[in-house]
Amino acid sequence: MFPRRPPAALAAWLAGAGARGGGLLALLANQCRFVTGLRVRRAQQIAQLYGRLYSESSRRVLLGRLWRRLRGRPGHASALMAALAGVFVWDEERIQEEELQRSIDEMKRLEEMSSMFQSSGVERHPPEPKSQTEGSEDSGGKEQPWEMVMDKKHFKLWRRPITGTHLYQYRVFGTYTDVTPRQFFNVQLDTEYRKKWDALVIKLEVIERDVVSGSEVLHWVTHFPYPMYSRDYVYVRRYSVDQENNVMVLVSRAVEHPSVPESPEFVRVRSYESQMVIRPHKSFDENGFDYLLTYSDNPQTVFPRYCVSWMVSSGMPDFLEKLHMATLKAKNMEIKVKDYMSSKPLEMSSEAKATTPSSERKNEGSCGPARIEYA
């Protein structure tokens, strides 16, 4: 038992402690910092120990199990754990089947709207698309209407304001008749070939692939018009080829990845989305198809809204024309391009199979790029 102090003595002791260390609260704060420092050092020692004992794939499996166990708890301890461990959490970032299907459904709506024009033989392009309330937006609010920006022989370009921002979302509906859907699709996905035909690319590489869905994370660095800094994008993409329904789709959106920290050399674009849907006129290997491209990003410039809109509105047709010409060169000059349509689903390792629910693998494991052949 501690000896009882009289009130006067206790007050004097507290006053002396305050004079020496800033008071009782300062003492408690120092003690908390000391304990926190010990725990951080211990966590670092444990991480180093596991790094020596286990391979990278084993650590991913272990952290995946911990993530599922901690998921849903207050404070998102799992996300913090993943960030500290330098692991990309696929369960939260992979592109889901629903995202692919939404893009296909939008293509169907435009095709239905253009059916009257196709039957009359006047044009293949649809009229101005109607606004649709998508699942990511508040069902109680209305989307902004689409505005026609460009009307060319082979494509139409619309834009609409993104609610609550100074940005626009863009939509292109176009047709090509001199290349096949397979060729056009493969040229978009082939990162090595793009480095050759797109002079703006500084860097483009796949960072990581998901064994469950076939999604993959890419790091893309691109030149911007002078005097702006080059921009870099870290994004996840997933593609699907539905031969039964005669449609192809490619969906991309920005993510954060621990292995690609922000660089002072580039401006990181953190808001980016792109959906491309391709509908063959006949088959995947016969010339002729329609495509729908929906795109938005925030290039983080200080220019007024109309300047950014002009850059995107003029840059998108230029990019599509370069993509078209690259496809023609791959076709006519027999340039080797990876055939993503013929790729087999990723074969999961035994560790991945042990940590992936069987129902999830059944639903999502059919679209992964692997064992890619050349065509």
Secondary structure, DSSP 8 states (H G I E B T S, - for coil): ------HHHHHHHHHHHHHHHSSHHHHHHHHHHHHHHHHHHHHHHHHHHHHHHS-HHHHHHHHHHHHHHHTTSTT-HHHHHHHHHT---HHHHS--HHHHHHHHHHHHHHHHHHHHHHHHTS-SS-SS------TTS-TTS-----EEEEE-SSEEEEEEE-TTSS-EEEEEEEEESSS-HHHHHHHHH-HHHHHHH-TTEEEEEEEEE-TTT--EEEEEEE--STTS--EEEEEEEEEEEETTTTEEEEEEEE---TTS---TTSEEE--EEEEEEEEESS-TTSS-EEEEEEEEE----SS-HHHHHHHHHHHHHHHHHHHHHHHHHHHHS----EEGGG-------HHHHHHS-HHHHHHHTTS---S-EE-
